Each structure stands twice: as structure tokens, then as C-alpha cells.
Amino acid sequence: MDGLDCWGFLKFVYADLGFKLFDIEDLEYGQAWGLRDKDYFKENYINDWERSEVPEVLDAVLFLNSRGKANHAGVIFKNRKFIHCCRAGVIVSRLDDESWKKRIEGFYRLRNKAW
């Protein structure tokens, strides 16, 4: 895959904060990973994160696809906004926009954050 995807963006942000996230590339990863009926986040990363009911800056937000699997992620920014990477590039979106709001799986905070 060329360029940066949403998980690559999260890895980049958290690496800058001193936390190394597991590399999805070590799995059966490719452009269609979100369509494989796998929930890579919950299968591989959930032990590093705790669910957060009220999102804070730098928490991760996961979004579900039509099959109910988490296939997109972003980083909470501020004022109900999040930063994520998509085909349009790295962008800021609003959690309250209906297209995102109805797909939110949850918010997650690193258990052993170093910042």
C-alpha cells in the first residue's frame, strides 16, 4: 500500500509521544483489510488500551464499517474533533457529523501512556 493509512497515522502520532504501537503490517494486511471480517484492533491491541466513556485529547476513536468491524481510527483533537488519515489525506473531522457519529465504535486511551 502506498502512502499513509489511518493506523499508520496513529502509529506516527503515538510514536512521537514515545509509545510504539503494534505494526499491522505484520498481519495479513492490505488495501482490503477492513473487508476481511476481522477486527484487528480488538484482536491485537486491546490489551494496550482501555475504553474511555468521555474522550480526551490524544485518545483514539474507532469507527465501524457496515459489517460491524472497526476499520477506521483517528486521534481526538479538541472540541469534538478528531484527526485521521483517509484518501483525501490527513484531515480534521467532527465527531458530531452524522456520517461519523453513527459509526463510532468507541474511544480508547493507552493504559500506560508516557506523556
N, C-alpha and C positions, 0 to 999 in steps of 0.2 A: 504494500500500500504506500502510496506517495503522500507526503505532507503529514499534517498533524491531525489526529482524531481527538474525540472528547477525552478518552482515557489518557492519551499521550499528553494532553493539556494538563489534566490533573496531576500526572506524574511530574511534569515540569514545574508546576506551582508548588507542590509539596516538596520536591527536591530542593527548591530554592529556600525552603523553610527548614531543611535538614532532615527530612523524612523520606526514605526510599520506599516507594510502593512496588509491589509485585508487578512483574512485567507480563502483560497479557501475551506478548509475542512468544512467550514460552509455551503457550497453549495452541490449540488448533485455531489460530486467529486469521482473519482475512476480512475482506470487504463485507461479506455477508454474515459475520459472526452473530449479529443481532437476530438473524432469521433461523438460527440453528436450534431454537427451543432450549437454549442453555442460559442460565443466569450466572454469568462469570463473576459478577461482584459477590453474590451470596455464596457461590461455590468456592471462591478463592480468597476473598478479602475480608469477610465479615468479622473474623477474629481480631482484626486491627482497628475496627470501628465500633462505635456504639450509636444506637439510634438516638436522635435528638428530636424532641417534640417541637421545640422552638429553635429555628435555625439562627445561628450566629455567623458573623463574618468568618470566612475560611472553612465553614462546614461544607461537605459535599451534598449535592442534591441528585437523586436518581430519578429517572423517568422511565415509564413502562412503554413497551411497544404494544401493538394490537393483540399480541399473544400473551400479554401479562408478564413479560420478562423485562428486567431492567436492561435497557440497551443504549441509554444516553446518560451522561453525567455532566455536572457543572460545579462551579465553586460559588458559594454565596458571597455576594459582594456587599451590598448595603441597600437599605430601603426596599426590601423585597425584590432585589435584582440579583441575577447570577451571571457569571461569565462562563462561556462554554465555546467549544470549537465545533463547527459544522461546515457544510460545503461552502458557505459564504465566508468562512474564516473564523477568527476569534471575535466573538460578539458579546454584547451585554443584552440580556433579555429580562423581562419582568415575570416573576413567578405568578402574578395575578392575571396575566394574559390567558384567556380561556384555552388556547391551544396547548399551553404548558401546564396550567393549573390542573386540568383533568387527567394529566398523565403522571403527576408526581407520585412516586413510589414512597419516598421518604427522605429525610435529612439525616446525615451521618457525620459524626465527629470522631477524629482519631482518638483512640484510647490513650496513647502515650505521646501526645503532641509535645514537641520540643520547644515551642515558642511561647 
